[in-house]
């Protein structure tokens, strides 16, 4: 293989990787601590950072095997973004991200902030780990997920529809298992939450080969989530109040 745009590329086989790994991490983790899978959901952000690091290594290896560095592999070149364009795109992508979350909450639970999100996605964890992950999660998420689903995914298909639909599907699907809970309604909620953004990410990247605005927006969204976890981890009273409001 001489480039990353060949239909049926082996790189496309990497797309289910994060789904499989997250299921394994939570199932095995629950067995080790002798708890139910849902009882360790508050550790998802630490698990995500760990899986991000492994994913980044895989993406770097894929780039090396294609004869490119990460920047070339992703299309991260100068001159594609003016400051104004970059800001507008980041704001637009961020708005789509929050819009998808709110819409999915209304569709599945009748609320833009379902109780399941407060109980499992922004649940408190040890404060020191939450503080460390406030830096690590946003710093790794874009390189891992966008590297995998855009660089390895979108670039693996000649057909423009497959190049958008297949990576976007797996990009959204992985969120059904972050954290892993074997509940159909919850999994549908997580899938719908992220599908609009992943489709737009894959469409825009396929058209423009300009990942920087998406990578920044992605980091912003995860920083906001990590900050919320830090806040809930800093005050049990505040977390209890959040629970009582949903």
C-alpha positions, 0 to 999 in steps of 0.5 A, spaced: 500 500 500 503 506 497 497 511 500 491 512 504 486 512 499 485 505 496 479 502 497 478 496 502 485 499 505 487 495 511 487 501 515 479 501 515 479 494 519 482 499 525 475 502 525 472 498 530 478 498 535 476 503 540 469 499 540 472 493 542 477 495 547 472 499 551 468 493 552 474 489 554 476 495 559 470 495 562 468 488 562 475 486 565 475 492 570 468 490 573 471 483 574 477 485 577 474 489 582 468 485 583 462 490 581 457 491 575 460 494 569 455 500 570 458 501 577 465 503 574 462 508 569 465 514 573 472 511 571 471 512 563 475 518 562 481 515 565 480 509 561 479 514 555 485 517 556 489 510 556 486 508 550 487 514 546 495 513 548 494 507 545 490 509 539 495 515 537 501 510 537 497 505 532 495 512 528 503 514 528 505 507 526 499 507 520 502 514 518 509 511 518 507 505 514 504 509 509 511 513 508 508 519 512 509 523 518 502 525 522 502 532 519 502 529 512 498 523 513 492 528 516 493 533 511 495 538 517 499 544 513 499 551 513 495 556 509 488 552 510 485 556 515 485 564 516 484 566 524 477 568 522 475 562 518 478 557 524 474 561 529 468 560 525 469 553 524 470 551 531 464 555 534 460 551 528 463 544 530 462 545 537 455 548 536 453 541 532 456 537 538 452 540 543 446 540 539 447 533 538 447 531 545 441 536 547 437 533 541 439 526 543 437 527 550 430 530 548 429 524 544 431 518 548 429 521 555 425 527 554 431 532 557 437 535 554 441 533 561 438 526 562 439 523 569 444 517 566 449 523 564 449 526 571 450 519 574 455 516 569 458 521 564 460 526 569 460 522 575 465 524 580 472 520 581 478 522 585 479 529 585 487 528 583 485 524 577 480 528 575 485 534 575 490 530 571 485 528 566 483 535 565 489 536 561 490 529 558 483 527 556 483 534 551 490 533 549 490 526 547 482 526 544 483 529 537 490 526 535 487 519 537 479 519 535 480 524 529 487 520 527 483 514 527 476 515 524 479 521 519 486 519 517 485 512 517 478 512 516 476 517 511 482 516 507 481 509 506 475 509 501 475 511 494 467 511 494 465 518 497 459 515 500 463 510 504 468 515 506 463 519 510 458 513 512 463 508 514 468 512 519 462 516 521 458 510 524 464 507 528 466 514 530 459 515 533 458 507 535 464 508 540 461 513 544 456 507 546 461 504 550 464 510 553 462 508 558 460 501 557 453 500 560 449 494 557 442 498 556 439 499 549 436 506 551 443 508 553 447 506 548 442 509 543 442 515 546 450 516 546 450 514 538 444 519 536 448 524 541 454 524 537 452 521 530 451 528 527 457 531 529 461 525 526 458 525 519 459 533 519 467 531 521 467 526 516 464 530 510 468 536 511 474 532 512 473 528 506 471 535 502 477 539 505 482 535 508 483 540 513 482 537 520 485 543 524 478 546 526 475 539 528 481 537 532 480 544 536 473 543 537 473 536 539 478 538 544 474 544 546 468 539 547 472 534 551 475 539 556 468 542 557 466 535 559 473 534 563 472 540 567 465 538 569 467 532 572 473 536 576 467 540 578 463 534 581 469 531 583 471 537 588 464 537 591 459 531 593 454 536 595 454 540 588 454 533 585 448 531 589 444 538 587 446 536 580 442 529 581 436 532 584 435 537 578 435 532 573 
